[in-house]
Amino acid sequence: MPSAAFDFAPLLPAGLPSPAARWTGLARYSFVGGNNDPDQVPLDGLIDAVNAVMRREGRTLATYGLASGPQGYLRLREFLTAKLQRDAGISCTADDILIVSGSLQALDLVNQTLLSRGDTVIVEQETYQGALNRLTRLGVTAVGIPLDHEGMRMDALASTLAELKSRGIRPKYIYTIPTVQNPTGTIMPVTRRTELLLLSAEYGVPIFEDDCYADLIWEGKRPPAIHAMASNSGVIHIGSFSKSIAPALRVGYIVAPWEMLSRMLALKTDAGSGALEQMVLAEYCAPHFATHVPKLTRGLRAKLDVLMEALNEQFGTSAEFEDTKGGIFLWVKLPDNVDTLKLYQAALTAGVAINPGPEWSTDKAFSRSRLRLCFASPSAEQIREGVAVLADVCRREFGVPTRIANVEKRA
């Protein structure tokens, strides 16, 4: 006799996020996610690294990777100390680094260590959706600081810190993506980083520096990390191999003083991030990282050029954007009458997936007509075709652009 399905609903605690939708596959033209170029994943090198490291150290997989201790595979942390010194100017030892399961776990560990419901943090007005969603779920107030072509505006930050102090509020941290900002693609110059450090010291608010995209700079040169410029230990620095090697490996890292790392380790109750991924990355990156990344960025730059050309052809002046300095995203402004949350649904029905701007901003009105496009994953042909479909949806739903592919569209 068939029985009724068990009802879990009455047992669910309050405050859970909305249920996830069932996976139905990627859209035909997918401009979402932090995906990378599939043709640029260094498959041959990773395969060689897997074989080499498994033959040499495969039996250590029997011990949760603890042969190197709970902070992660020692050879990977040693690679990172050299890389961070060379590329970002950060002087640290392997003991100052904690390997985590992608930068998302880094966000979670920092938040769990520092935040309580009702706290306030400062973020960039346009910023990573994953960071904003986590703060909302924790019941933390995120105060957004406007950006310009050089990143977070220090005049606005100074005013906000002063105003919060007048109300007796001391933010728990200032979260910034200073090097290839997500979603705007800006790079904060050294002078502004210096101002940020001065404000941090004046108001006693630590800086949470997310350097997830810092390897993907077209010119190959970046300013020193804020962590490297700090005269005290008031900067927590996180990074990732997701954008430089492959997102699915899920390997990130935190650089912080032991006072903080020891607290995060106590909260990291996953029995350790995947050891095999760490071993493979250390084996591959030591000899190949410095030559792989320039090749990757050349391919990404070419795809960005295709995207900007397609937007200019299909939208004309209806789509506004700035040429980014690196990364995998383009932040696009459409005419004010376009609601990108509504556009998202209509475009998805037509086979085009986009990230609507309000999901990436603390100012929903400002970002209403903006969207984020990831150009790394689709091919050049898919980029051109997808932008043409998106333009057609925009014209049909919102009356813009009035011209598509330089041909006047008539009713």
C-alpha positions, 0 to 999 in steps of 0.5 A: 500500500503506497504511503504519503510522502513525509512532510519535512516542512514543519521541521524546517527552521525559520530563516532558511534561504529560498529553496534551490531550483532543480538544475535544468542545464546551462542556457544556450548563451550563458553570460553568468557565473564566475566560469573561465574559458574551457579552452584555456584550462591547462589539461595536459599539465594538470593530467601530468601533475595528477600522475606525478603527485599520485605516484609520489604522495598518493598514500597520504590521502589516507590521512585527510591530508594532515601530513602537512597540518590543518592549514593545507598542503605545505608545498602549495602554501610554499608556492603561494608565499613565493607567488604573493611576494613576487606578484602582490608584494606580500611578505608572509610565510607558509604559516600565515596561509590557510588553504580553503575550499574556494574563496567562498569558504574564505568569506564564510570563515571571515564572517563567522569569525567576526560577525554577529547579527545586527553588525554593520560592514562596509562594502563597495556599492557594486560588489560580489553577489555572494558576499552580499547574500551572505551578509543578508542571511547573517542579518548584517547591515551592508553599507555601500560606498560608490565607485568610480573608474578607480574603485571605491571612492575614499571621499565617500568612505570617509564621510560614511565612517564619520557618520557611522561613528557619530551614531556609535557604530563601528563597522566590523570590516571594510570589504573591497575587491581592489584589483579587478573589481567585481563587477566593474573591472576597475583597479584601485591605484596605490594612492587610493590604497594608501588613503584606505589604509589611513582611514582604516587606522583612524577609525579602527576598522580592519580591511577585508581584501578580496584578490580573487581576480588579481591574476587576470590583468591585461598588462600583467602588472598590478599594484601591491596588495593592500595587505602588502602596504599595511604597517599593522596586521589589520588586513585580511587577504583572500585569493583563489585559483578558480579564475587562474586555473579552474573554478571546479578545483575549489581551492582558495586561501586566506592570508592573515595573522595567527590571531585570526587564522587560529580562530578560523581553523577552530571554525573550519570543521570540514576535516580539511579542504580537498587534499588531492586538488591542493597537491595537483595545484602545487605540482602544476603551478610551481613550474607552469603558473607564470607562463600559463596566466599570460596565455590565459589573459590574452585569450580572455582579452580577445573575448572581451573585444568580441563582446564589446564589438558585439554590443556596439554593433547590436546596441549602439549607444543604448549600451554603455560600458568601460573597457575593463583592465582585466577579469572575466566580466563586463558591467553594462548600463542600458537605458533607464527604462530597462529593468534588468530583473525583468530582462533576465526572465525574458532573456532566459526564455530566449536562451540567454542568461545574464546577471541583473545589476540589482543582485550585485549592488547595495543600491537597487535603483542605481543598478536597476538598468545595469547587468553583468556579462561574463565573457570567459566561458562562451565562445566568440561565436556564442558571444556574438549570437547571444548578444544579438538575441539579447538585443532583440529581447531588449527591443521587444520588451523595452523598445531599445535598442532602436537599431540592431546590427545597424538596421532600423527596426520598424514596428 
